[in-house]
Each structure stands twice: as structure tokens, then as C-alpha cells.
Amino acid sequence: MQFDRPKLKNAILYSCLKCGPSALGAVKLHKLLYYSDMLHYAEHGRPLIGATYRKRPFGPTCDQLPAALRDLSENHELKAEEVDYFGYKKKQFTVLRAPDLTRLDPSEREILDEVIEFVCFNNSAKTISEFSHNRAWELAEFGEELPYHTVFQIFPTEVSLEALEWAKTRADEIETERSKSDPMGYVSFADFRSRVLEARRPK
């Protein structure tokens, strides 16, 4: 995969600006980049950034993130500091330079927005780490790279009763909609992705 360093830096700035200092630390930022890259690859056949991700005890981490954060800090584009968070040390990021949105096309910003909402506002650092211990993570050894094709392992293979009930209800809705509209209508991958993330969210 072709790694795009400027896009990584702008994705970091974009994410930190969207989340704000209190909602995004280092743990969440690693997971945010992982899911954005992997889901963009699954939907569009190419990653968003093309970074390298590895299995670590608290979930996937991005190899290129530490260097990118260092560059952004040295160039006075992002302030990174350690703060106290309920007795623990937490990285906190403050954006000093707005991201260059020309580096992120609409499909990339769409996925970033969806993943930001899920990672930053619907999970804590602990729950997103637990969530990231998916099938792809389980099959790898610690320190081993997580290839992009393993994204298809993160979709649930065991269907819950709730998912079956939702599928039946949705099928009935689609059948009703189809009878009133274009017979070629379909459910977009974005809808499917949202349902997958919702289904796997820790209860």
C-alpha cells in the first residue's frame, strides 16, 4: 500500500479538531486511524492513508503515528501534552493549524467523520481497545502487521437474535420501499458499516 505522509498529518489535524482535546487521546487516535484506513479500503479498494498497523496489547497501533505527531509538534501545527486523567496520564492534543482539506477527498472525510463519532463520542479508551480485539487482531501475533485484507475479518460471523430481528424488519421495509420505487435500489455500504459498528459496540 502507498503510504501518504501529508494525508496522515492532515487526518490527525482533522480528527483532533473534530474531537477536541478532551475526547481524543493517543489510544483513541491509533484506533481512529486504523478503522478509517481499513474501512476505506473495504469500501473503495484503497486505504485512506496507507499506514502500517500492528497488533499490540491494547489493540492495533499505527507505525507512522509517533513520527507524524513529532513533526506536527516541531512545526507548531499541533500541541501534544500529557495531562492527568482520573489518576492516569493521558495524551491531549490541541490543534494549532487548521487541516488542509484539499488533502482529504469527500469519501475520506465521510469515513473519518463516522469513525470519529464512533471512537471519540461513543467509546472510552478502554472500550475502544476492547472493541478492537476483533478476529483480525486475534489471528495475529503480537507485533505482527495487520494486512489490509484482514478488514473483512472484523465483520461479525455470529448473528445475534437482535441482528436477525433487525434484518427481518429491514427486509420488510426494503420490500415496501421497492414496491414504491426503483427496483434497482440497494442498501449502501455506509448503512451496512454503521450497522456493523452498532452491532459490535460493547454493551
Helices and strands as residue ranges (DSSP letters): H 5-19, H 26-44, E 53-56, E 59-62, H 65-74, E 78-85, E 88-95, G 101-103, H 106-116, I 117-121, H 125-131, H 135-139, G 148-153, H 161-180, H 189-200
